[in-house]
């Protein structure tokens, strides 16, 4: 399979529910599911190269599921922006997994999470009482841990939530490259592939009064103005964090991490400003005692578009 299938699942929330989009790779009946969850401002097509790699390497049928977390990509926007937090995201993943399990039972469940997606993964794997259709068997955390550096949060907060409109896909890709230097070197073809799903036609959604809460716009046009695909209001919970709330959140995530029993692989960009060497070292001796792989010349966060990055994940999961 060279292209994924787009599908949707209904997820409950305090305002009556919303629709979450997800991209499915591989045969729908495959019992082994790998759930790949993206970072704060990204979307499920970030994992295209990794998904193809995993399916090609797997000796058994494999379903790779890559959701657009609510507020991003083809998913709905939330009526209440303060819902853009990990508890809602984890609840949405639970709804997705149960929907997938109802269609074709899941026998093995693995999770790959980049940044925010890794926090969601820790919530799923660390809440032992969570009614998952199967417990998380193996967990990959991509450049994230229970403690996030304050300087990285400040950097991210400086650009998240701006409702930027660009003259073309090319200009949008250039702007995203300027704020994504931590991703490391990419060929022009790799960067265009990562950038194209990040924008939609400029007229697809409006933030005026948050009137357009739902919908799944078409992909970005080859020509014409475009805007970033995500709801600018995802920034509101981030900017509302106080130092006291941040300290409490870190303690809660460490407790989740300590409760994880699944074998865990921690991937870190050697130049990451979000996951410090000290936090990575602590994760190797606490909780699941994660194995650590670092990639030189990369910051926050590895994008899984290079053979060595993809091979690190497949070697860990496909055993």
C-alpha positions, 0 to 999 in steps of 0.5 A: 500500500503506497497511500493510506485510507482516510477514515473517521471516528466519533469521540465524546467530549463535554460539548456533545462530541467531535469527529477525529480523522485517522489514516490507516495503512495496511490491511484493515483486518491485521491483528497487530496495530501500531498507533502513531501519534504526532506532535503539537502542531503536526498531523498524521501524515507525518508518519507516511515514511515510517508506516511504509517502512514498518509494513514492508519490514513486517513478516505479519499483516500490520495495521498502522494507524495515524490519527489527526489529533482533534483540532488538526488536519482533517479532524474537527475543532473543539468547541471549547479550546481548553479541551486541547489537552492530554486527557481529551486526546487520550480519551479520543485514542481510546475511542479510536482503538475501541472502534478499530477493535470492534471492526477487526479485533486487536491482538497486539497494540504498540504506540509510537508518539512524537512529543505530544504524541509521546505524552499521550502514549504515556497516558495510555500505557501508564494508566493501568486501569484504562479500558484499552482493548489490549494493553500497550505491548511496546512504546516508542517515545520520540523526543519527549519525557515527563519533564519538558524544558521551559525554554522549549515551551517558550520557543513553541509558545512563540509561534503556536496559534498564529493564524498565518495565511501564505501565498502558496504551498512553497511559501508555507513550506519555507515558513515552516522550515524556519521554525522547524530547524530542530527536525534536522536536515531534509532533502527538498523532496522530504520537506515538501512531503512533510509540509503539504499535509500541514496546510489547507486552502486559505478559505477552508476554515475561518477563526472569526468567532470560531464559527467553523468548528467541524469539517474536513477540508480537502488537501492543499491546492498546488497553487493559491493561498493556504493556511496552516491546518490546525485550530489556532486555539490549540495554543490557549491551554499552553499559554495558560500554564503557570509554573505551579501547574507545570510542576504538578503536571511533571509530577503526574507524568512521572507517576504515569511513566513509573507505572509503565511496564511495556518495554520502552524505546526513547528516541532523542535528537542529540541537539533537542532543547525539549528533552534534556540529557538529564531527563533522558538519563533518568528515564533509563533508570526509572519506570520501564527503564527505557532504551535510548537511541540518539540521532546526531544533527537533530534537535526536536524532533526526529521525523522518521524520514531517514532509513536509520530512524525508521530502522530504529523503530522497526527493529524495536517493534517488529519482534 
